[in-house]
Amino acid sequence: MRLNLTRRHMLALTGATLATAGGARAAMEKPATRTIEGRAFASAWRITLPDGNNAGTLRAPVDALLAQVDRQMSPWRDDSEISAFNRAHKETPVSAETALVARAALGIAGASDGWFDPTVGPLIARWGLARSAATASRAGRGSRPRKTVSPRMRRA
């Protein structure tokens, strides 16, 4: 098969090739972005946004949100809401967020037939994996697991 390429065809093909190459090069260039970073929960977080956003205004709200989650959910803080909840031997008022997380954890425990069990804290302490000696002693190290630990975990 013989192609009859004219000068006009060659110019069009050359232009298309150059345009495609330029577009590919632009697509390969990294888009301009802004990044904010911080530390939380003994780890790091990072948010990357397209350039032109005022990323700096997000730092304070993100830090505040993560500090609130830490105050509510950290098992490593004695003053956290979840630590107070875990120490309580009776009904204890909690925030709506903590109640939501507890309900979700219990729902997952039910849906997984006990393979996920949010009540294993005493059992973990009994195995010597608690965060501190104080937690282990409060959990009754060496005693039998409480009935709130799922039967599947008690057999483990």
C-alpha positions in Angstrom: 0.0 0.0 0.0 1.4 3.3 -1.0 0.7 6.5 0.9 0.4 9.7 -1.1 1.5 12.2 1.5 1.5 15.8 0.5 3.3 18.7 2.1 0.0 19.7 3.7 -0.3 16.2 5.3 3.3 16.3 6.5 2.8 19.7 8.1 -0.4 18.5 9.8 1.2 15.3 11.1 4.2 17.3 12.4 2.0 19.8 14.1 -0.1 17.0 15.7 3.1 15.2 16.9 4.5 18.4 18.4 1.2 19.2 20.1 0.9 15.7 21.5 4.4 15.7 22.8 3.8 19.0 24.5 0.6 17.8 26.0 2.3 14.6 27.3 5.2 16.6 28.8 2.7 18.9 30.5 0.8 15.9 31.8 4.0 14.4 33.2 4.9 17.6 35.1 3.8 17.6 38.7 0.9 20.0 39.3 1.5 22.8 41.7 0.4 21.9 45.2 0.6 23.1 48.7 1.2 20.7 51.6 0.5 21.1 55.3 1.8 18.6 57.8 1.7 17.9 61.5 2.0 15.3 64.2 -0.7 13.5 66.0 -1.1 10.1 67.8 2.6 9.5 67.8 2.5 9.6 64.0 2.4 12.2 61.2 -0.4 13.6 59.0 -0.2 15.4 55.7 -2.8 17.2 53.5 -1.9 18.1 49.9 -4.1 20.6 48.1 -4.0 22.2 44.6 -2.0 25.4 44.6 -4.1 28.5 45.0 -5.9 27.2 48.1 -5.0 28.8 51.3 -3.8 25.6 52.9 -2.4 27.6 55.9 -5.9 28.3 57.1 -6.6 24.6 57.5 -3.8 23.9 60.0 -5.6 25.2 63.1 -8.9 23.4 62.4 -7.1 20.1 61.6 -5.0 20.4 64.7 -8.1 21.2 66.8 -10.0 18.2 65.3 -7.1 15.8 65.9 -6.6 17.1 69.5 -10.3 16.5 70.2 -10.2 12.9 68.8 -7.0 12.4 71.0 -8.8 13.7 74.1 -11.8 11.5 73.4 -10.3 8.2 72.1 -6.7 7.8 73.2 -6.1 4.7 75.3 -2.6 6.1 76.1 -4.0 9.2 77.9 -5.3 8.7 81.4 -7.5 11.8 81.0 -9.1 10.7 77.8 -12.8 10.0 77.6 -12.2 6.4 76.5 -9.8 5.8 79.4 -12.4 7.1 81.9 -15.0 4.9 80.2 -12.8 1.8 80.4 -12.1 2.4 84.1 -15.7 2.9 85.0 -17.6 0.1 86.8 -21.0 1.7 86.1 -22.8 3.7 83.4 -20.7 6.7 82.5 -21.8 9.6 80.4 -19.8 10.1 77.1 -19.9 12.5 74.2 -22.0 11.7 71.2 -18.8 11.0 69.2 -17.6 8.4 71.7 -21.1 6.8 71.9 -21.2 6.6 68.0 -17.8 4.9 68.0 -18.8 2.4 70.7 -22.1 1.6 68.9 -20.2 1.0 65.7 -17.6 -1.2 67.4 -20.4 -3.3 69.0 -22.1 -3.5 65.6 -19.0 -4.8 64.0 -18.5 -7.3 66.8 -22.0 -8.6 66.2 -21.6 -8.7 62.4 -18.3 -10.5 62.7 -19.6 -13.0 65.1 -17.1 -11.9 67.7 -14.0 -12.0 65.5 -13.7 -8.2 66.1 -14.2 -7.6 69.8 -13.9 -4.2 71.4 -14.1 -5.7 74.9 -10.8 -7.5 74.9 -8.9 -4.9 77.0 -8.8 -7.1 80.1 -7.7 -10.1 78.1 -4.9 -8.1 76.5 -3.8 -6.9 79.9 -3.9 -10.5 81.2 -1.6 -11.5 78.3 0.9 -8.8 79.4 0.2 -6.6 76.3 -1.3 -3.7 78.2 0.1 -0.2 77.8 1.3 0.0 81.4 1.6 -2.0 84.6 -1.2 0.2 86.1 -3.6 -0.9 83.3 -2.6 -4.6 83.8 -3.2 -4.4 87.5 -6.6 -2.6 87.1 -7.6 -5.3 84.6 -7.0 -8.1 87.1 -3.9 -9.7 85.6 -4.0 -13.4 86.2 -7.8 -13.4 86.8 -10.4 -15.0 84.6 -11.6 -12.9 81.7 -14.8 -10.9 82.2 -17.9 -12.2 80.7 -18.0 -9.2 78.4 -15.2 -10.6 76.3 -16.7 -12.6 73.5 -16.7 -16.4 73.9 -14.6 -16.7 70.7 -11.9 -14.6 72.4 -12.1 -16.4 75.7 -11.3 -19.7 74.0 -8.2 -18.2 72.4 
